[in-house]
Amino acid sequence: MKIKKDGHLVEPLDLDVDAKSQKTPKKKQTGSEQPSRKRPRSESDPKDGNEGNLPSAVKTSRKGKGKVTESSHRPDMDTNVDIPAEDRRTLKMTTVLSNIIEHHARKNQRLASLEEDLAHAKLEEEKLKATIEALEKEKSEMNARVALMERKDLYDLLEAKMEGFQIANHQE
């Protein structure tokens, strides 16, 4: 038999239901009494925001006046997802390996850049060596010219002295 209450049809209370599912009036707690233990979350109870063993992204929460809504799901921020231990280890190892690969990729990129810089430096070194060799050759040529000019000056000086001696010898 259904009873109308505020325009809604309601089933009468079934007295054969488990005592667990029936609500018991709450007692006021005093400081000496221990609070009652809560039921494990695995039991299905829409009142506490858990719909059985559903993943956390589908769990519902009570907002407002008993209204049950689905919680917002952001995969990048979802840390409540129940991941099995083996998958967690695999995920952790994958993350570690990914970080190592990225680190080595950055190191390899830096190494390639340094090798390129080294190749440019070697080219500059070869150019500088060629310039130094050309300058040394020019220096040796200039030294030879200077030596030749000094010899010529010495020869001219010697010649002038010889003429001076000859003139002096003729005068005597």
Phi and psi in degrees as GROMACS dihedral restraints (atoms count N, CA, C in turn):
[ dihedral_restraints ]
;  ai    aj    ak    al  type     phi  dphi    fc
    3     4     5     6     1  -101.8    20    10
    4     5     6     7     1   142.9    20    10
    6     7     8     9     1  -115.3    20    10
    7     8     9    10     1   132.2    20    10
    9    10    11    12     1   -82.9    20    10
   10    11    12    13     1   129.5    20    10
   12    13    14    15     1  -139.5    20    10
   13    14    15    16     1   117.1    20    10
   15    16    17    18     1    53.9    20    10
   16    17    18    19     1    37.5    20    10
   18    19    20    21     1    83.3    20    10
   19    20    21    22     1    -0.4    20    10
   21    22    23    24     1  -112.1    20    10
   22    23    24    25     1   145.0    20    10
   24    25    26    27     1   -85.9    20    10
   25    26    27    28     1   131.9    20    10
   27    28    29    30     1  -128.4    20    10
   28    29    30    31     1   139.0    20    10
   30    31    32    33     1   -76.6    20    10
   31    32    33    34     1   143.9    20    10
   33    34    35    36     1   -71.1    20    10
   34    35    36    37     1   158.1    20    10
   36    37    38    39     1   -64.2    20    10
   37    38    39    40     1   136.4    20    10
   39    40    41    42     1   -95.4    20    10
   40    41    42    43     1   119.7    20    10
   42    43    44    45     1   -81.5    20    10
   43    44    45    46     1    -7.0    20    10
   45    46    47    48     1   -92.9    20    10
   46    47    48    49     1     8.9    20    10
   48    49    50    51     1   -78.1    20    10
   49    50    51    52     1   151.6    20    10
   51    52    53    54     1   -52.3    20    10
   52    53    54    55     1   150.0    20    10
   54    55    56    57     1   -68.5    20    10
   55    56    57    58     1   -25.0    20    10
   57    58    59    60     1   -63.8    20    10
   58    59    60    61     1   -42.7    20    10
   60    61    62    63     1   -78.7    20    10
   61    62    63    64     1   -17.1    20    10
   63    64    65    66     1   -79.4    20    10
   64    65    66    67     1   142.4    20    10
   66    67    68    69     1   -80.1    20    10
   67    68    69    70     1   137.1    20    10
   69    70    71    72     1  -109.4    20    10
   70    71    72    73     1   144.8    20    10
   72    73    74    75     1   -65.1    20    10
   73    74    75    76     1   141.1    20    10
   75    76    77    78     1   -81.7    20    10
   76    77    78    79     1   140.3    20    10
   78    79    80    81     1   -91.1    20    10
   79    80    81    82     1   151.2    20    10
   81    82    83    84     1   -72.6    20    10
   82    83    84    85     1   133.3    20    10
   84    85    86    87     1   -90.0    20    10
   85    86    87    88     1   139.9    20    10
   87    88    89    90     1  -104.9    20    10
   88    89    90    91     1   169.9    20    10
   90    91    92    93     1   -61.5    20    10
   91    92    93    94     1   -28.2    20    10
   93    94    95    96     1   -82.7    20    10
   94    95    96    97     1   -22.4    20    10
   96    97    98    99     1   -82.1    20    10
   97    98    99   100     1   144.4    20    10
   99   100   101   102     1   -85.3    20    10
  100   101   102   103     1   140.7    20    10
  102   103   104   105     1   -67.9    20    10
  103   104   105   106     1   149.9    20    10
  105   106   107   108     1   -69.8    20    10
  106   107   108   109     1   147.8    20    10
  108   109   110   111     1   -75.0    20    10
  109   110   111   112     1   142.1    20    10
  111   112   113   114     1   -79.4    20    10
  112   113   114   115     1   156.1    20    10
  114   115   116   117     1   -71.2    20    10
  115   116   117   118     1   151.8    20    10
  117   118   119   120     1   -61.4    20    10
  118   119   120   121     1   150.3    20    10
  120   121   122   123     1   -69.1    20    10
  121   122   123   124     1   -14.5    20    10
  123   124   125   126     1   -70.4    20    10
  124   125   126   127     1   -20.9    20    10
  126   127   128   129     1   -72.3    20    10
  127   128   129   130     1   142.1    20    10
  129   130   131   132     1   -79.0    20    10
  130   131   132   133     1   116.8    20    10
  132   133   134   135     1  -151.0    20    10
  133   134   135   136     1   103.6    20    10
  135   136   137   138     1   -62.8    20    10
  136   137   138   139     1   -18.3    20    10
  138   139   140   141     1   -66.4    20    10
  139   140   141   142     1   -35.0    20    10
  141   142   143   144     1   -93.9    20    10
  142   143   144   145     1    10.5    20    10
  144   145   146   147     1    88.5    20    10
  145   146   147   148     1     8.5    20    10
  147   148   149   150     1  -123.3    20    10
  148   149   150   151     1   121.7    20    10
  150   151   152   153     1   -96.1    20    10
  151   152   153   154     1    68.7    20    10
  153   154   155   156     1    73.7    20    10
  154   155   156   157     1  -136.0    20    10
  156   157   158   159     1  -100.4    20    10
  157   158   159   160     1    36.0    20    10
  159   160   161   162     1   -74.4    20    10
  160   161   162   163     1   151.0    20    10
  162   163   164   165     1   -62.7    20    10
  163   164   165   166     1   159.8    20    10
  165   166   167   168     1   -63.1    20    10
  166   167   168   169     1   -26.7    20    10
  168   169   170   171     1   -68.0    20    10
  169   170   171   172     1   -20.7    20    10
  171   172   173   174     1  -104.9    20    10
  172   173   174   175     1    -6.3    20    10
  174   175   176   177     1   -61.5    20    10
  175   176   177   178     1   149.8    20    10
  177   178   179   180     1  -110.1    20    10
  178   179   180   181     1   160.4    20    10
  180   181   182   183     1  -133.3    20    10
  181   182   183   184     1   156.6    20    10
  183   184   185   186     1   -90.8    20    10
  184   185   186   187     1   125.6    20    10
  186   187   188   189     1  -130.1    20    10
  187   188   189   190     1   138.5    20    10
  189   190   191   192     1    72.0    20    10
  190   191   192   193     1  -137.9    20    10
  192   193   194   195     1   -93.2    20    10
  193   194   195   196     1    75.0    20    10
  195   196   197   198     1    69.4    20    10
  196   197   198   199     1    10.4    20    10
  198   199   200   201     1   -78.8    20    10
  199   200   201   202     1   126.9    20    10
  201   202   203   204     1   -98.7    20    10
  202   203   204   205     1   121.7    20    10
  204   205   206   207     1  -125.9    20    10
  205   206   207   208     1   157.2    20    10
  207   208   209   210     1   -81.5    20    10
  208   209   210   211     1   135.3    20    10
  210   211   212   213     1   -71.7    20    10
  211   212   213   214     1   152.2    20    10
  213   214   215   216     1   -67.0    20    10
  214   215   216   217     1   143.3    20    10
  216   217   218   219     1  -116.4    20    10
  217   218   219   220     1   115.2    20    10
  219   220   221   222     1  -120.3    20    10
  220   221   222   223     1   105.8    20    10
  222   223   224   225     1   -59.8    20    10
  223   224   225   226     1   -31.7    20    10
  225   226   227   228     1   -73.8    20    10
  226   227   228   229     1   -20.6    20    10
  228   229   230   231     1  -109.9    20    10
  229   230   231   232     1    -1.6    20    10
  231   232   233   234     1   -78.4    20    10
  232   233   234   235     1   108.0    20    10
  234   235   236   237     1  -108.8    20    10
  235   236   237   238     1    -3.1    20    10
  237   238   239   240     1   -91.8    20    10
  238   239   240   241     1     4.0    20    10
  240   241   242   243     1   -66.9    20    10
  241   242   243   244     1   130.3    20    10
  243   244   245   246     1   -82.4    20    10
  244   245   246   247     1   105.7    20    10
  246   247   248   249     1  -106.6    20    10
  247   248   249   250     1   130.5    20    10
  249   250   251   252     1   -60.3    20    10
  250   251   252   253     1   154.2    20    10
  252   253   254   255     1   -57.9    20    10
  253   254   255   256     1   -43.6    20    10
  255   256   257   258     1   -61.5    20    10
  256   257   258   259     1   -42.4    20    10
  258   259   260   261     1   -67.7    20    10
  259   260   261   262     1   -36.1    20    10
  261   262   263   264     1   -62.1    20    10
  262   263   264   265     1   -44.5    20    10
  264   265   266   267     1   -62.4    20    10
  265   266   267   268     1   -44.2    20    10
  267   268   269   270     1   -61.8    20    10
  268   269   270   271     1   -44.6    20    10
  270   271   272   273     1   -62.7    20    10
  271   272   273   274     1   -42.8    20    10
  273   274   275   276     1   -63.9    20    10
  274   275   276   277     1   -45.1    20    10
  276   277   278   279     1   -64.0    20    10
  277   278   279   280     1   -39.8    20    10
  279   280   281   282     1   -62.5    20    10
  280   281   282   283     1   -42.6    20    10
  282   283   284   285     1   -63.9    20    10
  283   284   285   286     1   -44.1    20    10
  285   286   287   288     1   -62.3    20    10
  286   287   288   289     1   -46.8    20    10
  288   289   290   291     1   -63.5    20    10
  289   290   291   292     1   -39.5    20    10
  291   292   293   294     1   -62.1    20    10
  292   293   294   295     1   -43.2    20    10
  294   295   296   297     1   -63.5    20    10
  295   296   297   298     1   -40.3    20    10
  297   298   299   300     1   -64.4    20    10
  298   299   300   301     1   -43.2    20    10
  300   301   302   303     1   -62.7    20    10
  301   302   303   304     1   -44.4    20    10
  303   304   305   306     1   -62.6    20    10
  304   305   306   307     1   -41.0    20    10
  306   307   308   309     1   -61.7    20    10
  307   308   309   310     1   -45.6    20    10
  309   310   311   312     1   -68.5    20    10
  310   311   312   313     1   -34.4    20    10
  312   313   314   315     1   -63.4    20    10
  313   314   315   316     1   -42.7    20    10
  315   316   317   318     1   -63.8    20    10
  316   317   318   319     1   -41.9    20    10
  318   319   320   321     1   -63.8    20    10
  319   320   321   322     1   -43.0    20    10
  321   322   323   324     1   -63.5    20    10
  322   323   324   325     1   -38.6    20    10
  324   325   326   327     1   -64.5    20    10
  325   326   327   328     1   -43.4    20    10
  327   328   329   330     1   -63.7    20    10
  328   329   330   331     1   -41.4    20    10
  330   331   332   333     1   -62.7    20    10
  331   332   333   334     1   -42.7    20    10
  333   334   335   336     1   -62.5    20    10
  334   335   336   337     1   -40.3    20    10
  336   337   338   339     1   -63.3    20    10
  337   338   339   340     1   -43.1    20    10
  339   340   341   342     1   -65.7    20    10
  340   341   342   343     1   -38.7    20    10
  342   343   344   345     1   -64.2    20    10
  343   344   345   346     1   -38.8    20    10
  345   346   347   348     1   -64.9    20    10
  346   347   348   349     1   -43.2    20    10
  348   349   350   351     1   -61.4    20    10
  349   350   351   352     1   -39.3    20    10
  351   352   353   354     1   -64.2    20    10
  352   353   354   355     1   -41.4    20    10
  354   355   356   357     1   -62.5    20    10
  355   356   357   358     1   -42.3    20    10
  357   358   359   360     1   -63.8    20    10
  358   359   360   361     1   -40.8    20    10
  360   361   362   363     1   -64.0    20    10
  361   362   363   364     1   -38.6    20    10
  363   364   365   366     1   -65.7    20    10
  364   365   366   367     1   -39.6    20    10
  366   367   368   369     1   -62.0    20    10
  367   368   369   370     1   -44.2    20    10
  369   370   371   372     1   -61.3    20    10
  370   371   372   373     1   -40.3    20    10
  372   373   374   375     1   -61.9    20    10
  373   374   375   376     1   -43.2    20    10
  375   376   377   378     1   -63.3    20    10
  376   377   378   379     1   -41.4    20    10
  378   379   380   381     1   -62.9    20    10
  379   380   381   382     1   -43.4    20    10
  381   382   383   384     1   -64.9    20    10
  382   383   384   385     1   -39.2    20    10
  384   385   386   387     1   -62.6    20    10
  385   386   387   388     1   -42.4    20    10
  387   388   389   390     1   -63.4    20    10
  388   389   390   391     1   -41.4    20    10
  390   391   392   393     1   -63.3    20    10
  391   392   393   394     1   -43.4    20    10
  393   394   395   396     1   -62.5    20    10
  394   395   396   397     1   -43.0    20    10
  396   397   398   399     1   -62.1    20    10
  397   398   399   400     1   -42.1    20    10
  399   400   401   402     1   -64.2    20    10
  400   401   402   403     1   -41.8    20    10
  402   403   404   405     1   -66.5    20    10
  403   404   405   406     1   -37.8    20    10
  405   406   407   408     1   -66.4    20    10
  406   407   408   409     1   -39.2    20    10
  408   409   410   411     1   -63.8    20    10
  409   410   411   412     1   -43.3    20    10
  411   412   413   414     1   -64.8    20    10
  412   413   414   415     1   -37.7    20    10
  414   415   416   417     1   -64.2    20    10
  415   416   417   418     1   -42.8    20    10
  417   418   419   420     1   -66.0    20    10
  418   419   420   421     1   -37.2    20    10
  420   421   422   423     1   -64.3    20    10
  421   422   423   424     1   -42.6    20    10
  423   424   425   426     1   -64.4    20    10
  424   425   426   427     1   -41.3    20    10
  426   427   428   429     1   -61.6    20    10
  427   428   429   430     1   -39.7    20    10
  429   430   431   432     1   -64.8    20    10
  430   431   432   433     1   -42.2    20    10
  432   433   434   435     1   -63.2    20    10
  433   434   435   436     1   -43.8    20    10
  435   436   437   438     1   -61.7    20    10
  436   437   438   439     1   -44.0    20    10
  438   439   440   441     1   -62.3    20    10
  439   440   441   442     1   -41.5    20    10
  441   442   443   444     1   -64.0    20    10
  442   443   444   445     1   -43.4    20    10
  444   445   446   447     1   -65.5    20    10
  445   446   447   448     1   -38.7    20    10
  447   448   449   450     1   -64.5    20    10
  448   449   450   451     1   -39.9    20    10
  450   451   452   453     1   -64.8    20    10
  451   452   453   454     1   -41.5    20    10
  453   454   455   456     1   -63.0    20    10
  454   455   456   457     1   -43.3    20    10
  456   457   458   459     1   -61.8    20    10
  457   458   459   460     1   -42.4    20    10
  459   460   461   462     1   -63.3    20    10
  460   461   462   463     1   -39.8    20    10
  462   463   464   465     1   -64.4    20    10
  463   464   465   466     1   -44.6    20    10
  465   466   467   468     1   -62.5    20    10
  466   467   468   469     1   -42.1    20    10
  468   469   470   471     1   -63.8    20    10
  469   470   471   472     1   -44.5    20    10
  471   472   473   474     1   -63.7    20    10
  472   473   474   475     1   -40.9    20    10
  474   475   476   477     1   -62.3    20    10
  475   476   477   478     1   -42.9    20    10
  477   478   479   480     1   -64.4    20    10
  478   479   480   481     1   -38.2    20    10
  480   481   482   483     1   -67.9    20    10
  481   482   483   484     1   -39.7    20    10
  483   484   485   486     1   -63.1    20    10
  484   485   486   487     1   -40.5    20    10
  486   487   488   489     1   -63.9    20    10
  487   488   489   490     1   -40.1    20    10
  489   490   491   492     1   -63.7    20    10
  490   491   492   493     1   -38.4    20    10
  492   493   494   495     1   -68.3    20    10
  493   494   495   496     1   -39.4    20    10
  495   496   497   498     1   -64.9    20    10
  496   497   498   499     1   -40.8    20    10
  498   499   500   501     1   -65.3    20    10
  499   500   501   502     1   -41.4    20    10
  501   502   503   504     1   -66.7    20    10
  502   503   504   505     1   -38.2    20    10
  504   505   506   507     1   -68.0    20    10
  505   506   507   508     1   -35.8    20    10
  507   508   509   510     1   -70.8    20    10
  508   509   510   511     1   -31.1    20    10
  510   511   512   513     1   -76.3    20    10
  511   512   513   514     1   -25.5    20    10
